Amino acid sequence: MQGRPPTPTALKVVGGNPGHRPLNKQEPDPMKLKDLTPPAWLPEDAQAVWSELAPVYERAGLLTEVDVEQFAQLCYAAWQFRVTADKVAKHPVNVSSTTGNEFMNPLASYQSMMASMANKLAVQFGGTPAARSRIAIQPQGDLFGGDPLGQFLRSAPKSA
């Protein structure tokens, strides 16, 4: 699949559907994740990252039952990034071979790869400032019908 990934219908509804394209009425609506227990296959240190991040994402309503695998991958990548960042800080970024040639420490390359993976997964969950800036949330008055004037003005026909 080429191009930008499609915007989930929920984000179109919250953001006001600026493109005015028809909304997908058959998009699955997964249940919010209630059990925040990390998957058993996740290493213990990555489970600690899960325990740190899952409550935050759950409170924001960003974790559903179908997201467990991808969220576990995010936690694993974040854990691996932290581990390699610690090791790279203790060892030089450039290392010498037996012949005296310098090259980049493979750990620094792995650290960069894990940072990229964690960032890509975090974007999918709205976990970066840029990802959150694309989400527009209506004021509470609009959500609960507490702004009759605003509703009237929005329902008025647009003049050309």
Stockholm file with secondary structure:
# STOCKHOLM 1.0

chainA/1-160         MQGRPPTPTALKVVGGNPGHRPLNKQEPDPMKLKDLTPPAWLPEDAQAVWSELAPVYERAGLLTEVDVEQFAQLCYAAWQFRVTADKVAKHPVNVSSTTGNEFMNPLASYQSMMASMANKLAVQFGGTPAARSRIAIQPQGDLFGGDPLGQFLRSAPKSA
#=GR chainA/1-160 SS CCSSCCCCHHHHHHHTCTTCCCCCTTCCCCCBCCCCCCCTTSCHHHHHHHHHHHHHHHHTTCCBGGGHHHHHHHHHHHHHHHHHHHHHHHSCSEEECTTSCEEECHHHHHHHHHHHHHHHHHHHTTCSHHHHHTCCCCCHHHHTTCCHHHHHHHHSCCCC
#=GC SS_cons         CCSSCCCCHHHHHHHTCTTCCCCCTTCCCCCBCCCCCCCTTSCHHHHHHHHHHHHHHHHTTCCBGGGHHHHHHHHHHHHHHHHHHHHHHHSCSEEECTTSCEEECHHHHHHHHHHHHHHHHHHHTTCSHHHHHTCCCCCHHHHTTCCHHHHHHHHSCCCC
//
